[in-house]
Amino acid sequence: MPDVSALDRIIEQFKNQKPLRSSSLIMTVWGDSIEPHGGSVWLGSLIRLLAPYGINERLMRTSIFRLTQEGWLTSNRVGRRSYYSLTDSGHKKFERAFRRVYRKPRDTWSGDWCFLLINELDTDDRKRLLDQLSWQGFGMLTNNLLASPNAGMDDMAALVQELEIADRVVPFVSQQYGEPGGVALENRLRDSWNLEQLAEQYRLFTELFAPLETELDNKTRIDPQSAFLARTLLIHEYRKLVLRDPQLPPQLLPEDWEGHAARALTESLYRKISPAAERWILDSMETEQGELPPADVGFSKRFGGL
């Protein structure tokens, strides 16, 4: 069990969620720990790995079944053992989401805005599109107009093709006239992306994890299991915020934006605990071939380089 008291408090907070969102945590583990090591894992080792979070075997099997039914996971049975990996569509969704988690936000901006006119979409297609585009930082400027100052046209075009709605939406790029900013734009940004609420959530995140960093600074080592548990919940909570964050350019954000402090804390903690966490992952999980392979090259590039 954890040998870090601040981590105990973080785990307890997760366990006290009603309901316990096990499927979401499993997805965090997949993106953060399993994908870099080949993407496939034996269910039994995953059950043992997540037990300290209060996720028992029955809940784990139910969650895995649900994720499989929803098209996220696929299984391969070898003897009495089941090995799970992401489906092709699940992998694409992961790529879009986790790219935002580990990639450093841009500190420059050309002034371009990416827009998508959606007035011809019905309610169901709008929801499907919004669920995906929110990961790319899009917000609703009006009832029929989505916008992002960060998204690339190629990513958006690929998504609307994938959702088979390309013939019913109008994408275009435009640039704000004059200097970025202004009271009208600030009000629209605050309302379209709920920036005040997001800032408060970032503040609470920093408040929760800052004591963990302070405690680790005073320790000569952290045991591998505690490192894994801490890294998983760190990314789990940070991911939930980042995927709601439009990651607006610096010119459009307050100077004291809470997201900056949360990002710096996440990067610092991730670097400190990853070596020990990786040892626990390699010792605790199995693939069809036995031990997990070493992490891929992309892993070392997370947060600008580990």
KOLMI-522724 format. One line per 4 residues: their letters; for each residue x, y, z of N, C-alpha, C. Coordinates in steps of 0.02 Angstrom, whole numbers. Atoms other than C-alpha are relative to their C-alpha. Last residue first. Layout:
<mitis>
a	X,Y,Z,X,Y,Z,X,Y,Z; ...
</mitis>
This chain:
<mitis>
lggf	-7,25,-69,556,646,-971,73,-12,17; -59,42,-12,539,757,-1124,6,-20,72; -60,-33,25,422,899,-1175,63,-39,11; -12,-62,-37,280,838,-1065,66,33,-22
rksf	56,-30,-35,289,665,-1144,22,61,40; 11,-68,24,436,635,-1260,-58,34,35; -54,-44,-25,501,482,-1166,-9,72,-22; 7,-9,-72,334,394,-1195,51,50,26
gvda	45,-54,-15,340,422,-1382,-7,15,74; -36,-63,4,494,313,-1399,-45,59,20; -20,-23,67,401,159,-1340,33,69,3; 41,-55,26,401,92,-1162,26,23,-68
pple	-18,-66,-26,490,-74,-1136,-44,54,-32; -60,-28,32,395,-233,-1185,16,68,31; 13,-57,44,273,-307,-1059,65,23,-32; -13,-66,-27,323,-477,-991,-18,55,-51
gqet	-33,0,-65,239,-635,-1055,8,71,26; -69,24,6,202,-655,-1239,37,-3,66; 2,69,23,14,-643,-1216,70,-30,-4; 31,5,66,44,-485,-1114,-4,-74,-19
emsd	-22,51,47,76,-469,-928,-36,8,-67; 45,15,55,68,-331,-798,31,-49,-49; 68,20,-21,143,-312,-624,-45,-21,-57; 0,58,-46,334,-304,-641,-70,-28,10
liwr	-35,56,32,335,-192,-795,-2,-63,43; 39,20,58,204,-75,-721,31,-62,-32; 60,36,-25,291,-68,-552,-41,-27,-58; -23,65,-28,459,-24,-632,-60,-41,24
eaap	-14,46,56,374,109,-738,24,-68,25; 64,25,25,302,191,-582,11,-50,-56; 24,51,-46,477,205,-506,-66,-30,-24; -47,57,-1,546,295,-659,-24,-56,47
sikr	5,47,56,385,397,-679,50,-57,3; 25,65,-20,379,475,-505,-1,-52,-56; -29,27,-62,485,630,-522,-19,-72,12; -71,15,9,447,668,-704,30,-33,61
ylse	-4,56,48,259,654,-679,73,-20,-9; 15,63,-35,267,764,-523,10,-60,-47; -51,12,-51,354,907,-614,-11,-67,35; -63,16,33,244,899,-769,53,-20,51
tlar	7,66,31,84,892,-666,65,-21,-33; 0,51,-53,138,1038,-556,-4,-70,-30; -68,3,-27,183,1147,-706,5,-54,54; -43,32,50,16,1106,-791,71,-8,27
aahg	18,71,2,-86,1146,-636,45,-38,-48; -27,31,-61,7,1311,-614,-15,-74,2; -73,0,5,-27,1361,-795,32,-35,61; -23,57,38,-210,1307,-787,76,-4,-5
ewde	-13,56,-46,-244,1432,-649,27,-62,-36; 42,58,17,-230,1578,-772,20,-61,42; -6,46,-56,-139,1722,-683,-43,-63,-11; -71,10,-16,-108,1821,-842,10,-51,56
pllq	-24,-44,-53,-289,1796,-897,73,-15,16; 8,24,-68,-306,1702,-1062,21,53,51; 72,1,-16,-336,1760,-1241,-14,-23,71; 30,-66,11,-159,1815,-1284,-73,4,21
pplq	-14,-45,-57,-91,1656,-1203,-32,69,-7; -66,-32,4,-178,1551,-1337,11,48,58; -1,-62,37,-332,1454,-1279,71,29,-2; -71,-17,8,-308,1278,-1217,8,61,-45
pdrl	-12,-14,70,-493,1240,-1248,73,16,-15; -36,-62,8,-494,1154,-1078,12,14,-74; 50,-53,-1,-627,1022,-1051,31,68,-13; 48,14,53,-511,882,-1106,-59,48,1
vlkr	-28,-19,65,-374,961,-1000,-50,-11,-57; 0,-73,7,-480,952,-843,24,21,-69; 69,-23,-1,-525,768,-852,-5,75,-9; 32,14,65,-347,727,-905,-71,27,-2
yehi	-22,-52,47,-276,812,-750,-33,-9,-68; 32,-63,-17,-380,703,-634,19,56,-48; 73,9,2,-332,540,-718,-36,67,13; 21,-7,70,-154,597,-750,-75,-6,-7
lltr	-21,-66,25,-122,627,-565,-24,11,-71; 51,-48,-22,-225,475,-517,18,71,-20; 64,14,31,-116,362,-624,-53,51,20; -2,-24,69,47,443,-571,-67,-10,-35
alfa	0,-73,2,6,424,-386,-2,25,-72; 66,-23,-23,-44,241,-398,-5,76,-5; 50,15,51,110,202,-503,-69,27,20; -13,-43,57,228,292,-385,-51,-12,-55
sqpd	25,-67,-15,149,209,-235,9,47,-58; 73,2,1,177,40,-316,-30,68,15; 30,3,67,358,80,-359,-76,-1,-1; 4,70,22,411,136,-184,-39,-3,-66
irtk	70,19,-5,459,318,-170,-6,-71,-26; 25,46,50,639,370,-134,-75,-9,10; -56,21,43,744,497,-40,-23,-48,-54; -15,71,-3,590,582,30,58,-16,-47
ndle	-33,15,-63,570,767,71,17,-74,8; -63,-38,-3,533,821,-107,39,-15,63; -50,37,39,404,680,-112,67,36,0; -21,60,-37,307,761,29,53,-38,-37
telp	-38,-23,-59,302,931,-56,26,-60,39; -66,-20,23,249,849,-220,44,22,58; -36,60,21,107,759,-134,70,18,-24; -29,33,-59,54,917,-42,38,-64,-18
afle	-60,-36,-24,35,1004,-213,30,-32,62; -62,35,15,-84,869,-277,63,35,23; 0,71,-17,-251,918,-200,69,-32,-8; 6,5,-72,-228,1108,-200,4,-73,23
tflr	-66,-18,-27,-168,1101,-380,0,-7,76; -47,52,20,-326,1007,-430,69,15,30; 11,57,-45,-435,1126,-331,48,-57,-15; -25,-20,-66,-359,1275,-424,-8,-58,50
yqea	-73,3,1,-384,1188,-591,29,17,68; -17,71,-1,-567,1161,-547,76,-11,-4; 11,24,-68,-585,1345,-503,18,-75,5; -53,-27,-42,-508,1396,-669,-5,-25,72
lqel	-60,39,14,-627,1280,-762,59,24,42; 8,65,-32,-777,1360,-679,62,-43,-9; -2,-12,-72,-717,1534,-726,-7,-66,38; -68,-9,-24,-675,1478,-903,4,10,76
nwsd	6,4,-73,-848,1409,-943,68,9,35; -43,54,-26,-795,1383,-1125,-2,-6,76; -1,58,45,-928,1481,-1220,40,-59,28; 64,34,3,-968,1602,-1079,3,-64,-41
rlrn	19,22,-67,-792,1655,-1033,-64,-41,-3; -43,56,-21,-737,1660,-1214,-21,-27,67; 20,58,40,-887,1768,-1264,41,-61,19; 65,23,-24,-856,1890,-1121,-22,-63,-37
elav	-10,29,-66,-672,1905,-1165,-65,-29,28; -28,67,10,-717,1931,-1349,11,-34,67; 51,42,31,-833,2076,-1308,25,-72,-8; 51,19,-50,-709,2153,-1186,-51,-48,-30
ggpe	57,-46,-2,-564,2154,-1309,-54,-27,46; 26,-20,-65,-437,2021,-1357,-58,48,-6; 41,50,-36,-328,1995,-1507,-24,28,67; -35,36,-53,-269,2157,-1593,-46,-52,33
gyqq	-31,-40,-53,-354,2207,-1756,34,-44,52; -26,-63,24,-473,2100,-1860,28,40,59; 29,-59,-32,-492,1923,-1798,33,63,-26; -46,-33,-45,-439,1792,-1924,-34,62,28
svfp	3,-73,5,-545,1665,-2016,48,30,51; -49,-33,-42,-542,1480,-2057,-6,75,-9; -37,-55,30,-688,1381,-2127,47,31,52; -60,-21,-36,-784,1221,-2101,33,60,-35
vvrd	-40,-47,41,-965,1204,-2165,61,22,43; -33,-52,-40,-1063,1054,-2102,43,43,-46; 50,-40,-36,-1192,941,-2185,30,52,46; 44,-35,49,-1092,854,-2322,-52,44,34
aiel	-37,-51,38,-950,810,-2201,-45,40,-47; 42,-60,0,-1070,720,-2082,32,56,-42; 43,0,60,-1005,543,-2097,-48,58,-1; 69,0,-25,-934,538,-1919,-52,2,-56
eqvl	10,61,-40,-764,487,-1987,-71,-6,24; 4,56,47,-773,622,-2119,-14,-65,36; 66,-4,31,-816,751,-1986,-8,-53,-54; 54,19,-46,-667,691,-1885,-68,3,-33
aamd	-2,73,-8,-540,694,-2027,-58,-23,44; 26,30,62,-592,873,-2071,-2,-76,6; 73,-9,2,-570,928,-1891,-30,-33,-62; 31,42,-52,-397,852,-1878,-75,5,-3
dmga	-7,70,20,-344,928,-2045,-34,-46,50; 52,17,47,-414,1100,-2000,3,-74,-20; -22,2,69,-303,1110,-1848,-56,-21,-46; 6,63,38,-376,1160,-1681,27,7,-71
npsa	-56,47,-8,-310,1302,-1575,-1,-58,-48; -59,-34,24,-416,1458,-1596,61,-46,-2; -60,14,-39,-574,1351,-1588,58,41,-28; -62,-36,15,-751,1384,-1645,56,-24,45
llnn	-54,22,-44,-921,1301,-1659,64,36,-20; -69,-14,20,-1068,1393,-1739,49,-22,55; -18,35,61,-1250,1340,-1742,73,9,-21; 33,65,4,-1314,1383,-1568,23,-41,-60
tlmg	72,-9,5,-1184,1521,-1553,-31,-70,-5; 6,-73,2,-1001,1528,-1502,-73,21,-5; 58,-24,37,-1007,1346,-1447,-3,76,4; 54,-24,-42,-832,1290,-1397,-57,24,-44
fgqw	54,-39,30,-700,1186,-1482,-51,20,53; 3,-69,-23,-542,1135,-1389,-54,42,-31; -45,-41,41,-497,976,-1483,-6,74,17; -69,22,-12,-570,862,-1350,50,42,-39
slqd	-19,-31,-64,-731,966,-1361,71,-21,19; -35,-63,12,-733,914,-1544,18,36,65; -67,9,28,-772,732,-1504,38,67,-5; -37,45,-44,-921,750,-1387,73,-8,-23
llrk	-23,-39,-57,-979,900,-1488,41,-42,48; -53,-45,22,-988,797,-1648,29,38,59; -59,40,18,-1086,655,-1569,59,44,-18; -29,27,-62,-1204,779,-1485,63,-41,-15
rddt	-32,-55,-36,-1233,875,-1646,35,-27,63; -65,-13,32,-1265,712,-1739,37,58,34; -46,56,-13,-1400,663,-1614,69,12,-31; -22,0,-70,-1485,834,-1616,51,-55,14
dlen	53,14,-48,-1495,850,-1805,31,-6,70; -5,63,-37,-1359,935,-1907,-60,-9,46; 37,54,34,-1399,1066,-2039,2,-66,38; 73,-10,-4,-1354,1216,-1927,-40,-55,-34
illf	32,66,-8,-1176,1151,-1899,-76,5,-1; 72,-16,2,-1059,1291,-1955,-39,-65,-1; 40,53,30,-881,1247,-1903,-74,19,7; 72,-1,-12,-750,1379,-1867,-34,-59,-34
cwdg	30,54,39,-560,1376,-1848,-75,-3,19; 54,38,-34,-490,1540,-1787,-26,-52,-49; 51,37,38,-324,1612,-1845,-50,-34,46; 61,-40,1,-231,1742,-1740,-56,-34,-39
swtd	3,-38,62,-62,1666,-1780,-59,47,-3; 64,7,35,-37,1609,-1602,-1,46,-60; 10,-52,51,118,1580,-1498,-65,-14,-36; -7,-65,-32,143,1488,-1334,-2,57,-50
rpkr	-38,-48,39,73,1323,-1400,4,67,37; 41,-47,37,17,1202,-1266,43,50,-38; -4,-68,-27,145,1069,-1219,-43,46,-42; -32,-49,44,86,897,-1273,-1,70,32
yvrr	-73,0,-6,54,768,-1137,34,54,-41; -24,6,-69,-133,788,-1104,75,12,4; 11,-63,-36,-184,856,-1274,27,-3,70; -46,-49,30,-106,708,-1365,-6,67,36
fare	-61,-1,-39,-200,600,-1241,54,44,-30; 8,-24,-68,-369,644,-1314,67,7,36; 23,-69,-2,-337,635,-1501,-1,26,72; -51,-43,29,-231,478,-1492,-20,73,5
fkkh	-54,-9,-49,-353,396,-1375,53,48,-25; 26,-45,-51,-496,424,-1496,52,15,53; 3,-67,29,-395,347,-1636,-25,51,50; -69,-27,4,-350,197,-1527,0,70,-29
gsdt	-20,-19,-67,-533,167,-1484,69,31,1; 34,-64,-13,-578,168,-1668,18,25,70; -28,-52,43,-444,37,-1703,-33,67,14; 21,8,69,-498,-65,-1552,32,55,-42
lsyy	45,-48,31,-394,-51,-1395,-21,-21,-69; -35,-56,32,-319,-205,-1315,-51,47,-29; 38,-56,29,-375,-344,-1200,46,52,-30; -45,-57,8,-305,-515,-1158,-37,55,-38
srrg	23,-49,49,-419,-650,-1090,47,59,0; -16,-70,-12,-347,-804,-1004,-26,45,-57; 50,-27,-46,-422,-977,-996,11,74,13; 14,45,-56,-331,-1038,-1150,-55,28,43
vrns	-52,50,7,-286,-885,-1251,-6,-48,59; -3,53,-52,-435,-770,-1274,53,-52,-18; -28,59,31,-413,-609,-1372,9,-53,54; -33,52,-40,-518,-461,-1323,27,-56,-43
tlwg	12,65,30,-569,-295,-1400,41,-52,38; -47,55,-10,-586,-128,-1314,-20,-61,-41; -66,-23,-19,-665,42,-1348,52,-56,0; -46,-3,55,-816,-14,-1448,69,27,16
eqtl	1,-68,27,-951,24,-1321,51,10,-56; 64,-11,34,-980,-161,-1291,-3,68,-33; -1,42,60,-796,-184,-1250,-63,10,-41; -45,-34,47,-799,-37,-1129,7,-39,-65
rfis	34,-60,25,-952,-113,-1045,44,36,-52; 54,22,45,-870,-284,-1029,-35,60,-31; -33,22,61,-714,-204,-955,-51,-23,-52; -24,-59,36,-820,-110,-829,33,-19,-66
trml	58,-36,26,-915,-266,-776,21,60,-42; 26,39,57,-754,-365,-761,-61,34,-31; -47,-3,56,-676,-229,-653,-27,-37,-61; 8,-65,31,-830,-213,-543,46,8,-60
reni	66,-2,32,-828,-400,-509,-11,66,-36; 0,39,62,-641,-403,-479,-67,3,-36; -6,72,-9,-643,-262,-352,-8,-37,-67; 34,32,56,-606,-80,-388,9,-75,6
gypa	67,21,-20,-564,1,-222,-40,-31,-55; 47,-55,10,-417,100,-291,-71,-18,22; -8,-51,-53,-294,-24,-216,-47,59,-7; 33,16,-63,-369,-160,-330,9,53,55
llri	46,-53,-20,-313,-73,-490,-36,-15,66; -31,-66,3,-156,-175,-526,-45,54,29; -45,-9,-58,-228,-340,-468,27,71,3; 41,4,-61,-373,-327,-591,43,12,61
lsgl	32,-65,-6,-255,-271,-730,-44,3,62; -50,-47,-26,-147,-424,-702,-29,69,8; -17,16,-69,-298,-537,-719,51,48,30; 50,-28,-45,-359,-449,-876,18,-13,73
wvsg	42,54,-29,-199,-490,-970,-46,31,52; -14,21,-69,-134,-336,-1061,-48,-56,20; 40,59,-17,-116,-267,-1238,19,-23,71; 72,-9,6,-63,-92,-1291,-43,-58,19
ghpe	26,48,48,121,-124,-1330,-76,-1,-6; -31,66,-7,201,-43,-1179,-33,-53,-44; -72,-6,14,164,140,-1218,37,-66,2; -16,-16,70,-21,94,-1234,75,7,-13
isdg	3,61,41,-30,10,-1063,20,14,-72; -46,54,-18,27,146,-943,1,-60,-47; -62,-21,-32,-47,317,-981,51,-56,8; -36,-51,37,-180,279,-1110,67,16,30
wvtm	-16,24,67,-237,115,-1037,43,50,-38; -56,48,-4,-222,174,-858,19,-25,-69; -61,-37,-17,-330,325,-897,60,-46,2; -22,-34,61,-458,215,-985,63,43,12
ilss	-29,51,44,-467,102,-833,25,33,-64; -67,13,-26,-496,257,-725,36,-52,-43; -42,-58,16,-643,309,-834,72,-11,24; -14,2,72,-718,135,-824,45,58,-21
srlp	-53,47,15,-701,133,-635,18,-1,-74; -6,1,73,-802,288,-602,58,-43,-22; -72,8,13,-851,252,-422,9,-10,-75; -27,68,-1,-1030,316,-412,75,0,-13
kqnk	63,37,8,-1022,409,-298,-32,20,-66; 44,-22,53,-842,459,-274,-62,-44,-4; 62,-28,-27,-772,412,-104,-46,28,-54; 44,54,-22,-640,297,-179,-68,26,22
fqei	24,36,58,-561,443,-274,-51,-54,20; 46,-45,35,-552,551,-118,-28,-35,-62; 63,0,-36,-477,405,-24,-51,44,-34; 34,63,16,-343,385,-158,-68,-2,35
irdl	23,-4,69,-296,569,-144,-38,-62,-19; 57,-46,3,-289,561,46,-28,4,-70; 57,32,-33,-178,406,43,-63,44,-5; 30,45,50,-65,493,-84,-60,-36,30
asvd	39,-42,45,-33,634,40,-34,-42,-53; 64,-18,-31,17,503,169,-42,43,-46; 1,-73,3,151,425,58,-68,23,24; -39,-20,-58,195,242,92,5,76,2
pm	-40,-61,5,55,181,-21,38,15,63; 42,-60,0,0,0,0,43,62,0
</mitis>
